[in-house]
Amino acid sequence: MPHVRVAGPLLEDADMNNTPLNQVLGEQLIDVRQAALMFNLPSYWLSQAKERKARRIPHYRVGKLVRFKPNELEAWIIAQQSSGEEAADA
């Protein structure tokens, strides 16, 4: 009978045990409060699903929690500023 591994850690590489989590994920995720403070945004934009959807704010659901990648939020803010400038020029 062949050896079949039934269960094991998701990341089995031995080197992964010494790798910081933000290197595995690519970037550390931040919560609503941190994102609001970092980017000077109203926290209700980030915490309320209706506002996030209406504004198309990039986010991640981790169970019941909402998390953000700072680089994605920064790119979103820049895109919002550029689209606002284009609308003003028209």
N, C-alpha and C positions, 0 to 999 in steps of 0.2 A: 504494500500500500504506500503510495507516495506521501511525502511529508507535506501537509497543508497547514499553513499558518491561519488560524481562525481569527485571532484578535491581536492587535498590537497598536503601538502608538502611531498616530497619523504621520508624524515626522520621525522616521526611524534612523536617519543619518546620524552617526555618532557625533559629527561636528556641529550638528544643530543644537545640541545641548549647551554649547558655549556661545552660541550666536545670540546677540541681543534681539528682542522681539521686533523692534522697529526695522532691523535689517531684513527680517523674514517678511514682514508686511510691506516693506518699502517705505513706510512712513508711520509715525505714531498717530493713532486716532485720538481726537480730543472731544470733550463733551460740549453741551450747549453753552454752559457758562464760560468755559475757556474760549470757545469760538466767538461768542458775543464780545468778550473783553478784548480779544486779540484783534478783531476786525471792526470793532466799534459798530456792531449791528444790534438791532433790537432783539432781545432774547426770544420774544414771542415768534419772530420770523423763523427761528431755528427750532423752537420747541413744539410748535403747533403744525401738525401734518398738513392742514389746509393751506397754511402760509408757505410751507416748504414746497408743496406741489404747485401752487399758483406762481411762485417765484422761480421754480425749477432749480432749487438749491441742491447741490450734490451732497448726499448723505448716505450713511450706512445704518442698518438696523442690526443690533447685536442683542438678540432676544427682544426685550421690551425697551432697551436703551437705544438712543439715537447718538451716533458718533459722526465726526467729520474729519477729513484729511485737510490740514491747513493749506497745502499747495492747491488742492482742488477749489477750496473756498476763495483763495486769492485769484485764481484764474477766472472764477465765476464773477467776482467783483470787477475785475478788469473788463470782462466781456459786457457787464452791465453798464459800465462807464462808457465803453466805446459805442454801444447801441444807443445810449442816451445822447451822445455827442452827434451821432449820425442823424438822429431824429431832430435835433436842434438845428442842424445844418440844412435840413430839407425845407 
